[in-house]
Amino acid sequence: MDMTMTNGRTWNEVRAEMESFKDQDFDWKGGRLPSYIYYLDEEMLNIQREAYGLYMVENGLGKGRAFPSLKRMEDEVIRRGLAILGGSEASGGIFTSGGTESILLAVKAARQWARQSGKKKPYKILLSETAHPAFNRAADLMELEVERLPMRDRDFKFDLDLLQTALDDSVIMVVGSAPNYAAGTFDDITGLGEICLKNGLWLHVDACVGGFLAPFARMNGRSIPEFDLSVPGVKSLSADIHKYGFAAKGASLVLFSSAEDKKLAHFALDWSRGTYQSESNQGTRAGGAVAAAYAVMNVLGNDGYRRLADITLGTVDRLTDGIDSIDGLEVIKPFELCIFAYKSVDPGIEINAVADEMGNKGWFIGRSQRPAPSIQMAVNPVHAKICDQYLADLSESVAKVKQLGLRSQFDKNTY
Ligand SMILES: *Cc1c(COP(=O)(O)O)cnc(C)c1O
């Protein structure tokens, strides 16, 4: 490592250098990424950028007293979230930095809830194997136990029979995904709600992916399973605004059916300066993330989100139809919204070798292990323009893999 001192340079020079760094990244504006990016167009990018810049210096930690502006915008963002996700007058929410923090706060609330009821440790969270790793991360921090149950074979959903047999005294929380990121299916939230009500358990719905897409797809007439706060038994729900809400990164909501439950996630301490308090898990907090979310939500409105849902799901249809028409490939079904995966059904075509070939053609490829070794995509509007190119490249890659009997060195996913 070079440990010499470095002196200042002009912004023009540094900026040009930073822009040149991007040459090594995959072309997200061109739709070459199947994940990490939720992107529409240059216009939306500018709205995010300008709104973020407008409030970049303001600090969400002081939202109540120093920056009523931030409180006002944040309250409106939460109100809109509750309005589309089955909230009521009694509900409440917290603006967070992302799904991982939303989940952390939901787990903390559930833990506090169990503590307050006098329940003895250990505490356990029951999940389907498809639930996001963020639940284990939260459990790690809070020294909770996690049990992941195998997904149901036939539809990759939470296996409710298995869940019933796994229930024991230590379980405090159950999680359903809407949809899960592994197979793209919705867990049976209504069924989970019944079990949780009967057994006095906290049910969290992870709608990080579906929260700002599924309600609008439903308004457009798509059939979407019940999954939101209106389902009896659901106590909390996570929904990422920086995914299908199209906000700048650093924006998610954790919503609670009862605003009383939300207090279980808060932090407060009487210290030398008086009471320090924060609803989320952050101290200093980016005002820009709140402002960008507010701006995008207001500019798009329900009609804008419905239009985007149409583009996204129409693109899913085009891609999956195209993939199914390529000999030797098959889209794994069911999947229920915007995330799908496809596998090889021909022993002469190794799917990871196809992924390697697609990588050589400049596509960043998402790979998945279960329910089958597969190539996975989370579709968003930017992909509308790449369907034909993607399918043509895929056909070519499959043909080459089959003809040359290519095998992949690829072993395991890391991301
Ligand atoms: C993205 C995601 C998360 C985590 O959200 P981050 O914003 O990446 O922290 C949790 N659950 C699901 C289903 C997700 O897709």
The ligand as an SDF file (V2000), in Angstrom:
LIG
                    3D

 15 15  0  0  0  0  0  0  0  0999 V2000
  -33.4090   -6.3200   -1.1350 C   0  0  0  0  0  0  0  0  0  0  0  0
  -34.1180   -7.1700   -0.1750 C   0  0  0  0  0  0  0  0  0  0  0  0
  -33.9010   -7.0730    1.2050 C   0  0  0  0  0  0  0  0  0  0  0  0
  -32.8200   -6.2270    1.7870 C   0  0  0  0  0  0  0  0  0  0  0  0
  -32.8900   -4.9220    1.4090 O   0  0  0  0  0  0  0  0  0  0  0  0
  -31.6030   -3.9960    1.2220 P   0  0  0  0  0  0  0  0  0  0  0  0
  -32.2320   -2.7410    0.7510 O   0  0  0  0  0  0  0  0  0  0  0  0
  -30.6960   -4.6610    0.2290 O   0  0  0  0  0  0  0  0  0  0  0  0
  -30.9370   -3.8230    2.5400 O   0  0  0  0  0  0  0  0  0  0  0  0
  -34.6960   -7.8450    2.0230 C   0  0  0  0  0  0  0  0  0  0  0  0
  -35.6090   -8.6830    1.5300 N   0  0  0  0  0  0  0  0  0  0  0  0
  -35.8190   -8.8300    0.2120 C   0  0  0  0  0  0  0  0  0  0  0  0
  -36.8650   -9.8020   -0.2770 C   0  0  0  0  0  0  0  0  0  0  0  0
  -35.0720   -8.0910   -0.6750 C   0  0  0  0  0  0  0  0  0  0  0  0
  -35.2400   -8.2410   -1.9970 O   0  0  0  0  0  0  0  0  0  0  0  0
  1  2  1  0
  2  3  1  0
  2 14  2  0
  3  4  1  0
  3 10  2  0
  4  5  1  0
  5  6  1  0
  6  7  2  0
  6  8  1  0
  6  9  1  0
 10 11  1  0
 11 12  2  0
 12 13  1  0
 12 14  1  0
 14 15  1  0
M  END
$$$$
